[in-house]
Amino acid sequence: MQDNSLAYQWILELHSYLAYAVLAILIFAVANALIGWLSNKMFLPQKDFRISLMALILAHLQLLIGLILYFVSANGFKAVQTLGMGGLNAPARLLAVEHPFVNILAVIFITIGWSRHKKFMEGTKKFKSITIFYGLGLILILSRIPWTQWFN
């Protein structure tokens, strides 16, 4: 797939716009869990469970689309193959190495938070698990967004 093909451009746009939804739901899920944890609220399946699940699903979907892009884009795996690690400048290294690696770690943290919350019966422990692990995932994601490309 060429970087100028319609399919590639569509996947790239989807990855870019889905990132806004992922960030919004992650921020909402972390804020909801933090409020629930600090105010000692009961964990409600119809609200809290669904918010956390939606954040998990969107994060995994974004990761899947990102992995597709990583292997078809000239800015991903092909850049590392062509230039080697030493040949990548800072913006190229961000796209080819740091962004994918750190975001995979972020989704791992989010998944751990989801898995841990299911083991607890108490609402405060559920909220604490989601707050900590989704929060770590959110921080990692925010640290590796290619901001210069987002606002161009």
SERO-4910 file (N, C-alpha, C, O; in steps of 0.05 Angstrom, whole numbers):
BEGIN
 pado doro    nc1    nc2    nc3   cac1   cac2   cac3    cc1    cc2    cc3    oc1    oc2    oc3
  Met    A     17    -24      0      0      0      0     18     25      0     35     28     17
  Gln    A     14     42    -19     30     66    -21     19     88     -2     -5     88      4
  Asp    A     37    106      7     29    127     26     10    146     13     -4    161     27
  Asn    A      8    147    -14    -10    165    -27    -36    151    -36    -52    164    -49
  Ser    A    -39    125    -31    -63    111    -39    -87    119    -23    -84    129      0
  Leu    A   -110    116    -34   -135    123    -21   -139    107      5   -148    118     25
  Ala    A   -133     81      4   -137     64     27   -119     72     50   -127     73     73
  Tyr    A    -93     78     43    -75     87     64    -84    113     76    -83    117    101
  Gln    A    -92    132     60   -101    158     70   -126    155     88   -128    169    108
  Trp    A   -143    137     80   -168    132     96   -160    120    123   -171    129    144
  Ile    A   -142    101    124   -133     89    149   -119    110    167   -123    111    191
  Leu    A   -102    126    154    -88    148    169   -108    168    181   -105    176    204
  Glu    A   -128    176    165   -148    194    176   -164    182    198   -170    195    218
  Leu    A   -171    157    195   -186    142    216   -170    142    242   -180    146    263
  His    A   -144    135    239   -126    134    263   -124    162    276   -124    164    300
  Ser    A   -123    183    260   -120    210    270   -146    219    284   -144    230    306
  Tyr    A   -169    215    272   -194    224    284   -203    206    307   -215    216    326
  Leu    A   -198    180    306   -204    163    328   -188    170    353   -197    165    375
  Ala    A   -165    181    349   -148    189    371   -163    210    389   -160    209    413
  Tyr    A   -178    228    377   -193    247    393   -214    233    410   -217    240    434
  Ala    A   -228    213    398   -248    198    414   -235    182    436   -245    181    458
  Val    A   -212    170    430   -198    155    451   -190    173    474   -194    166    497
  Leu    A   -178    195    467   -169    214    488   -193    224    505   -192    225    529
  Ala    A   -215    230    491   -238    241    506   -250    220    525   -255    226    548
  Ile    A   -253    195    515   -265    174    532   -245    166    554   -254    159    576
  Leu    A   -219    166    549   -200    159    569   -199    180    591   -198    174    615
  Ile    A   -200    206    583   -201    227    603   -226    225    620   -226    228    644
  Phe    A   -248    219    607   -274    216    621   -273    192    639   -283    194    662
  Ala    A   -262    170    630   -261    145    647   -243    150    671   -250    141    693
  Val    A   -220    163    667   -202    168    690   -215    187    710   -214    183    734
  Ala    A   -228    208    700   -241    228    717   -264    215    732   -267    219    756
  Asn    A   -280    198    718   -302    184    731   -292    165    753   -303    165    775
  Ala    A   -271    151    747   -260    132    767   -248    146    790   -250    138    813
  Leu    A   -234    168    785   -222    184    806   -243    195    825   -240    194    849
  Ile    A   -264    206    814   -286    216    830   -299    194    846   -305    197    870
  Gly    A   -303    171    833   -315    148    847   -298    138    870   -308    131    891
  Trp    A   -272    137    865   -253    128    885   -252    147    908   -254    138    931
  Leu    A   -248    173    903   -245    192    925   -271    197    940   -270    204    964
  Ser    A   -294    194    927   -319    198    941   -332    172    951   -354    172    962
  Asn    A   -317    150    948   -325    124    959   -353    116    948   -370    106    963
  Lys    A   -357    120    922   -383    113    909   -384     83    903   -364     69    903
  Met    A   -408     75    899   -413     47    890   -408     45    860   -415     63    845
  Phe    A   -395     24    851   -389     19    823   -414     10    809   -424    -12    815
  Leu    A   -424     25    791   -449     19    777   -444      6    750   -431     18    733
  Pro    A   -455    -18    746   -450    -31    720   -461    -16    696   -449    -15    675
  Gln    A   -484     -3    699   -496     11    677   -482     37    670   -487     47    648
  Lys    A   -465     47    688   -451     72    682   -421     68    682   -408     71    661
  Asp    A   -410     62    705   -381     61    708   -369     38    692   -348     42    679
  Phe    A   -381     15    692   -371     -8    677   -370     -1    647   -351     -7    633
  Arg    A   -392     12    637   -393     18    608   -373     39    600   -362     38    578
  Ile    A   -369     59    617   -349     80    611   -322     67    608   -307     72    589
  Ser    A   -315     51    628   -288     38    628   -286     18    604   -264     17    591
  Leu    A   -307      4    598   -306    -15    576   -303      0    549   -288     -9    532
  Met    A   -317     22    546   -315     37    521   -287     48    517   -276     48    495
  Ala    A   -274     57    539   -247     66    537   -228     44    529   -210     47    513
  Leu    A   -232     20    541   -216     -3    534   -220    -11    505   -200    -15    490
  Ile    A   -244    -12    495   -250    -20    468   -238      0    448   -225     -8    429
  Leu    A   -242     26    453   -231     46    434   -200     46    434   -188     50    413
  Ala    A   -188     42    458   -159     41    459   -148     17    443   -128     20    429
  His    A   -161     -6    445   -153    -29    430   -157    -26    400   -141    -34    384
  Leu    A   -180    -14    393   -185     -8    365   -164     11    353   -154      7    331
  Gln    A   -158     31    368   -137     51    359   -110     37    356    -95     42    337
  Leu    A   -104     19    375    -79      4    373    -78    -13    348    -58    -14    334
  Leu    A   -100    -27    342   -101    -44    318    -97    -28    293    -82    -36    275
  Ile    A   -111     -5    291   -108     12    267    -79     22    266    -68     24    244
  Gly    A    -68     30    289    -41     40    290    -21     19    281     -1     25    267
  Leu    A    -25     -6    289     -7    -28    280     -9    -32    250     12    -38    237
  Ile    A    -32    -31    239    -35    -33    210    -19    -10    197     -4    -16    178
  Leu    A    -22     14    206     -7     36    195     23     32    198     38     38    180
  Tyr    A     31     22    221     60     18    226     73      1    205     95      6    196
  Phe    A     58    -20    196     70    -38    177     65    -31    148     78    -43    131
  Val    A     48    -12    142     43     -5    114     55     23    108     58     30     84
  Ser    A     61     39    128     70     66    124    100     68    120    115     52    131
  Ala    A    109     87    104    138     92    101    149    104    127    174    104    130
  Asn    A    132    115    144    142    127    169    144    107    192    153    114    214
  Gly    A    137     82    188    137     62    209    160     43    206    183     51    206
  Phe    A    153     17    204    173     -4    203    192     -1    179    216     -7    181
  Lys    A    182      9    157    199     12    133    220     33    138    243     31    127
  Ala    A    214     54    153    234     74    160    257     63    177    280     69    172
  Val    A    250     45    195    271     32    212    287     14    195    312     13    198
  Gln    A    274     -1    177    289    -20    159    307     -4    141    330    -12    136
  Thr    A    297     17    129    313     32    110    336     48    122    358     47    113
  Leu    A    330     63    143    349     82    154    364     70    178    386     80    185
  Gly    A    353     50    191    365     40    215    360     59    238    352     82    233
  Met    A    365     50    262    359     68    285    377     93    285    368    114    293
  Gly    A    401     90    277    419    113    277    413    134    256    420    157    258
  Gly    A    399    126    235    392    144    213    366    160    217    360    177    201
  Leu    A    352    154    238    326    167    243    331    194    258    344    194    279
  Asn    A    320    215    248    321    240    263    299    240    284    283    221    285
  Ala    A    297    260    301    278    260    323    249    256    315    235    240    326
  Pro    A    239    272    295    211    268    287    206    240    275    185    228    280
  Ala    A    225    230    260    222    203    247    223    182    269    208    162    268
  Arg    A    241    185    289    243    166    311    217    165    327    208    144    337
  Leu    A    205    189    331    179    190    345    158    173    332    145    157    345
  Leu    A    155    176    305    135    161    291    142    131    287    124    114    289
  Ala    A    167    125    283    175     98    277    180     80    301    178     56    300
  Val    A    187     93    324    195     77    347    180     85    372    166     68    384
  Glu    A    183    110    381    172    118    407    142    117    408    131    106    427
  His    A    128    128    388     99    129    388     87    101    389     70     96    406
  Pro    A     95     83    372     83     56    374     90     41    400     73     29    412
  Phe    A    115     42    408    124     27    432    110     37    457     99     21    472
  Val    A    110     63    461     97     75    485     67     71    485     55     66    506
  Asn    A     55     73    462     26     69    461     18     40    464     -4     34    474
  Ile    A     35     21    456     30     -7    463     31    -11    493     14    -25    504
  Leu    A     51      1    506     52      0    535     27     13    548     17      2    568
  Ala    A     18     35    537     -6     48    548    -30     30    546    -46     28    565
  Val    A    -34     16    524    -57     -2    521    -53    -26    540    -73    -37    550
  Ile    A    -29    -34    544    -24    -56    564    -33    -47    592    -46    -62    606
  Phe    A    -25    -22    600    -34    -12    626    -64    -10    628    -76    -18    648
  Ile    A    -77     -1    607   -106      1    607   -119    -27    610   -138    -30    625
  Thr    A   -108    -46    596   -118    -73    597   -114    -85    625   -131    -99    635
  Ile    A    -91    -79    637    -86    -89    665   -106    -76    684   -117    -90    701
  Gly    A   -112    -50    681   -131    -37    698   -159    -50    694   -173    -53    714
  Trp    A   -167    -56    670   -192    -69    665   -193    -96    678   -213   -103    691
  Ser    A   -172   -112    674   -172   -139    685   -171   -139    716   -185   -155    728
  Arg    A   -156   -121    727   -155   -119    757   -182   -110    769   -190   -120    790
  His    A   -195    -92    756   -220    -81    768   -241   -103    770   -258   -103    788
  Lys    A   -240   -123    752   -260   -144    752   -256   -163    776   -275   -177    783
  Lys    A   -232   -164    787   -226   -182    809   -237   -172    836   -239   -187    855
  Phe    A   -243   -146    837   -251   -134    862   -282   -133    865   -296   -131    845
  Met    A   -291   -134    889   -320   -132    894   -327   -104    904   -349    -94    898
  Glu    A   -308    -91    918   -313    -64    929   -310    -43    907   -292    -45    890
  Gly    A   -328    -23    907   -328     -2    887   -302     14    889   -291     22    868
  Thr    A   -293     20    913   -269     37    916   -244     23    903   -228     36    891
  Lys    A   -242     -3    906   -219    -17    895   -222    -18    864   -201    -16    850
  Lys    A   -246    -22    854   -250    -21    825   -242      6    814   -227      8    794
  Phe    A   -252     27    826   -246     54    817   -216     60    819   -204     73    802
  Lys    A   -203     51    841   -175     55    845   -158     42    822   -140     54    811
  Ser    A   -165     17    816   -151      3    794   -154     17    768   -135     21    753
  Ile    A   -178     26    762   -183     40    736   -169     67    736   -156     74    716
  Thr    A   -170     81    758   -157    108    760   -127    105    755   -116    119    739
  Ile    A   -114     87    769    -85     84    767    -76     74    740    -60     87    727
  Phe    A    -88     52    731    -78     41    706    -87     55    681    -71     59    662
  Tyr    A   -112     64    680   -121     80    658   -107    107    658   -100    118    637
  Gly    A   -102    118    681    -87    143    684    -59    141    673    -50    158    659
  Leu    A    -45    119    680    -18    114    670    -19    112    639     -2    123    625
  Gly    A    -39     97    629    -41     95    600    -46    122    587    -35    128    566
  Leu    A    -63    138    599    -69    164    588    -44    182    587    -39    195    568
  Ile    A    -29    181    609     -4    197    610     15    188    589     28    205    575
  Leu    A     18    162    585     37    152    564     27    161    537     43    169    520
  Ile    A      2    158    532     -9    166    505     -4    196    500      5    204    479
  Leu    A    -10    212    520     -5    241    517     24    248    513     30    268    499
  Ser    A     42    232    524     70    238    521     81    232    493    102    243    486
  Arg    A     68    215    478     79    207    452     61    214    428     64    203    407
  Ile    A     42    232    432     26    241    409     44    259    392     57    277    403
  Pro    A     45    255    366     60    273    349     45    299    346     32    304    325
  Trp    A     48    316    366     32    341    367     36    359    343     17    372    334
  Thr    A     60    360    332     65    378    309     49    369    285     40    386    269
  Gln    A     45    343    282     29    334    259     -1    337    265    -17    342    246
  Trp    A     -9    336    290    -37    338    296    -48    366    290    -71    369    282
  Phe    A    -32    386    294    -42    414    291    -34    426    265    -35    451    262
  Asn    A    -25    410    246    -18    421    219    -41    415    200    -39    423    176
***
